């Protein structure tokens, strides 16, 4: 919400506060962004919302752009050498009437001077109207979830941080990149956090650097970004939030885990990226003709979609039942849609065109307002029917319910009903990658690693199943190292309960044929990251490895805020080395059970299990 406000009321309004109670037409303008800016804006604002704010065109900085001399241009870019050169070129070519330059991260003095020199040479000094550091170098995916970057994410990936041959200078660059984004996050939030982190890993390096950067900014009273209007402008105003920095190495099993909730399943088995899911759909073909042609179709899963907001954290069987219910409800209203269309003389019209209608298009009857609403409902039902069907295809073809249930038992140390070798050697159970993920979870969560003889037997079965053993090489080294350093992660008393058969979804008229899929219900339990947060928020006895290296800001600033003695009400958890939707959902469920507490989740990158396996494979190659 703070991010949307930053765009709507500030940046896209030429960084001037909007006038109250005015319904004036917006000023028409052009938005120019780089790939970083595009990634930040796209999960937050739709094309329609941009148009409502007067954005007639939105273009990439490095694309071929024609001059539009009578229109102002708002730039939203990183202050890189390449971008600054292109802005200077735009000034020389006199592309726009005026230039509002917004930098995602703070621009250096020397680069600012380069722009000034170019503006002077192009006689365009008066046209460069405003230059702003926006401090928005992070991507907001949900109201309570953010990720640092999408472009060049391999530069701050788990692989990059954990490479055995990494140079100190490279590590410094990675840490500085992460700290710059986290600093932007807290500036946008308008809050100075109290930081907790583990000792002796990448999270501690980030904590020390972030502490230093926050202190330096607070000391400079004239230019501090945390005083005056900004403090409390964000969501945290009364108490400083707790900021828990965790290291991915504290829990490597969760990112590999097969999951059972809707959003996490979509991210695991489909192409889900910056809140957009892309599906391959077959085009129908005549009998006896060539095989069906596949086309790609994208769907945005947004905060405006009430079904998504309600069910993204639900177990998949529940989602399938709810989609079916919505579909049945809509079918009951279909006659009403036909009736409304005929009233309006729109029987043969394209639904997309009709949904653009609104009350002010003409003095039509109330049919105009109810028809677009019904058609929008239909669009969302179709969307979730298609997405849920694609997920179900993966569950059934790969037996993902079996994997999920077995892994939950491994992680909660429950009694196993079948042997691991049975699943690995079953040719119908999953892909080679599924089998490898399961075995790695077994290896990570085992109190004692398997004996050499057993390990050889497992390895042979995995190779026979077509698995790449490189990730195991790395996990063996990691396990040996963490055994010396810490106690193994505790996954809590998790577990799943198989319920009876699906009621509404099992009837013959259902869209979803769930035959053979287990109706598993999740039991609430806290994953390692959530357990750490819970201890720190409620000021319980903390594990010795968690500490706060005097992150209290000097008494001269914030003298009215006492040192915190009460349990925290607000917290941000950030995982250095990458995160996932399973961890995010676990924190959401934890927060729901804690009245009055608010928790946000962030990570340096958001990876699916397949992407994480690839990184482990690179680390394990000999």
Beta strands, then each sheet from edge to edge (+ up, - down):
strand 1: 29-33
strand 2: 55-60
strand 3: 68-77
strand 4: 96-103
strand 5: 128-133
strand 6: 139-142
strand 7: 145-147
strand 8: 194-198
strand 9: 242-247
strand 10: 271-273
strand 11: 276-282
strand 12: 294-300
strand 13: 496-498
strand 14: 520-522
strand 15: 546-547
strand 16: 570-576
strand 17: 598-603
sheet 1: 2+ 1+ 3+ 4+ 5+
sheet 2: 6+ 7- 17- 16- 9- 8- 15+
sheet 3: 10+ 11- 12+
sheet 4: 13+ 14-
end
